[in-house]
Amino acid sequence: MTAQTVDATARRVPPFGGLNLTLIGIELRRMVRNRRTVIFTLVMPVLLYLIIGANDTYSGERAGSGNVSAYILISMAVYGAVLASTSGGAMVASERALGWSRQLRLTPLSPIAYIATKSIVALGFGALSVTAVNVAGLLNGKAEMPTHVWIAGAVIAWVGSLVFGAFGLFMGYLLPSENVMQVLGPVLAGLAAIGGLWFPISSHSALGHISAVTPIYGLAQLARWPLYGGAPHAVWVLNLVAWLTLFAAGAAWRMSKDTARV
């Protein structure tokens, strides 16, 4: 038998840096199997809405083209999407602990393709959380707003949560696997409070100026914008784009450093 040699330089680089539907499907199945994450990201936002927003007091107070219950429902949908997307990205911490980084080092998967895969999976999981909150609101009947506001608020909350998919991935490379969600849970709750997700913050106050530069601020304002109408502020969009760019760049940097060591 004649030995054959393989020219490594002749290998075909996969399109899109290795991003493909098979990889996305595997990642989605892994997320769904994690029952603790599913319960945490789907049940908690629904319970928060039912406890805080689904009462007669808020259903009788007006807020834009709807009521305060609708305002809270949109906020909880944003929070659910943020939790789900962050959890999806942060799972990389467990993958590192299991040696998955070593396997990735042997493949032609690029850092950008890996981040894109994680972001798509995080968006899929975020869609489940947003849907759960909105279904709870429809069944409860306390939230009142026009149909187009229901749809627009849900879509913006879902798409905007992409920022936190990148955030979770970045943090997953920085924090140890056993502590990642224990750290990120309180961090996200704090960011939600400062970012104006739990309660309105005056833009002219000192806290308002701090709030405007936090990651959740832009998403919270954009998701609730259809409820009030008018034109969205450019600063809201810039806030989302800036943080998405920062988190994605940080995740790509940390992935390159991590895989270079193994």
Order of alpha helices (4+ residues) and beta strands (2+ residues): alpha-alpha-alpha-beta-beta-alpha-alpha-alpha-alpha-alpha-alpha-alpha-alpha-alpha-alpha
